[in-house]
Amino acid sequence: MDGARSVKCWCWILQSAYTRTTPLQFSRVAEVYENIEATTKRLEMTDLLADLLKHASNEIIDKIVYLTQGRLGPTFSSVEMGIAEKLAIQVVARATGKDSSAIQASLTETGDIGETAELLLEKKTQSTLFKTLPLAVLDVYDTLEKMAQASGTGSMERKLGLLSGLLSRATPKEGKYLIRIVTGNLRLGIADMTLLDAMAIAYGRGKEARAVLERAYNISSDLGKVARILVDEGLESVSKFQVALGSPIRPMMAERLSTPEEILKKLGGRCMAEFKYDGERVQAHKDGQQVTLFSRRLEHITEQYPDAVELLQRHLKAKKAIVEAECVAVDAATGQLKPFQELMHRRRKYGVKEAMAEHPVSLFVFDVLYADGEDFTLVPYLKRHGKLKEIVPVEERVRTAQSRLVGSVTDLEQFFTRAVEEGCEGIMCKSVNEDSIYQAGARGWLWIKLKREYQSEMIDTVDLTVVGAFHGRGKRAGTYGAFLLAAYNQETDTFETVTKCGTGFTDEDLAKMKEIVDRHKIPHRHPRVESTIEADIWLEPSVVIEVLGAEITLSPVHATAMNAIREGSGLAIRFPRFTGRYRPERSAEDSTTTLEILGMYQNQLRKFNRDKQGTSTMS
Ligand code: ATP
């Protein structure tokens, strides 16, 4: 290296060390959030994030990650900010010296409590020549943690005091984001995968690092922790991440196909078929007598299911274990399986005991990810299955999922019919090949589901993300008349529009939808949304609803699977109807994928051709 280059290189190293050791100000974070909000380009969003991470010291890197996710820790930690709008109004009132009615009036105009805070703080700054002292990120985070932990009598007043104290020291821009964070309205729409990309750019060594970071995230579900270990100890330590009791593992998911023939072909002629029970997925962590339950979205649901906890305490034959099960509502008198909707009675904080007596559950355990010191996530399916049989006895209310090793279409069909007869949604067909590991956090072809509905004339229901809305007219004035819905493209991490849906909503649904989606309003199309249609209102991809359509057609206006079948055409769902099923347990990335829609289109085409052939042979 020549002299000049060497000096330049040293300057860069010193400068980056300096920026990372100087306490990061919250103003910088707010500025980056504002720039992220303004961009419509996904790559730019990642670069902005990477740059922010580069400027964070080791002490706060995890905190920046959590704040960007709008949280104070991973999903499974119980630190919840959960500040309701009503309380936020009081906070803004106290910090700006205005009364609550003035805040409410501004809120009616802006529709966003964050923007209202910004506007009123601006007025306060102008009128009082008031100068704020810089707010360090660490300060902000500590105060938010104290606020979230306040409980018991007088906690509301304490929360109010802490937050308004923080807000009165904030600049208008900082105030906007502070309030958005605490009310759960950050609306940046940054996916975990984008954060992983940004970490790899900021601290990793490109693609190689990305895979290591993702595996660590998939088995720990804690992006902040991954970032902290990465900057503290380097990529080598991240690659040694272990499955741990108490940290949920991101769930493996299934692809779908519509016939036993296709499934067997895809899985190499043989598979393990299991009943696909219609309940709630739980991941149970057992450590001695302590059992913790996590939902599919990795939230704590232990308190909801004391009966499931007791069943596992009593019957699971391993001191320490992580298993996955479907928790299904059963008829208290007959023990028969009941549909998923019945579990709604168990979604409550109070009256748990009564609900438990009236709506008991059974557990069907279908996988083991860890048992007494051994990590099973990279072990092939048949070995996991063997271990599962060893540690889960057959009891009345807890047992392994009904399964059968099958190698012919007739066997698979028979098993499917039996599953449906016994009240299941269909079957899960699992690869038994050597590479059949537990693909944490991924939807892949090692598990393929075959559901009842695929065999009907109508296409299957799909879960779509609401990315835009259209103002209602006439009877629907004041609410939205229709919504722009998108499928998730896993490869590009974007949401591609697939339909515009205004049917199936009752008046209550429309009021509820307005309330839900308005929390995610943004001023322009989100950078992760692919659309040629202009919505009246754009939304951060977050809300998921279930829709049933009549058929899938080629469409020049929808972005799903653009050019995959025909140049210049995407795929669209015709005659979509909201089924009435909101999917709060699902994140936008859990929506039906572009590939699934493509598969459905191809199936429909095959069926059409078969039917046509049938008619022509008959005639
Ligand atoms: P769906 O809407 O079809 O339930 P999903 O997106 O929730 O799909 P998938 O991965 O597509 O999830 O389907 C697997 C789901 O089926 C699991 O999340 C789990 O809740 C449920 N399930 C029921 N029985 C089984 C089983 N034997 N093995 C795996 N998953 C099962």
Residues whose N, C-alpha, C, O or C-beta is under 5 A from the ligand:
A	BS01	ATP	M252 M253 A254 E274 F275 K276 Y277 E280 R281 E326 F366 A401 M428 D590
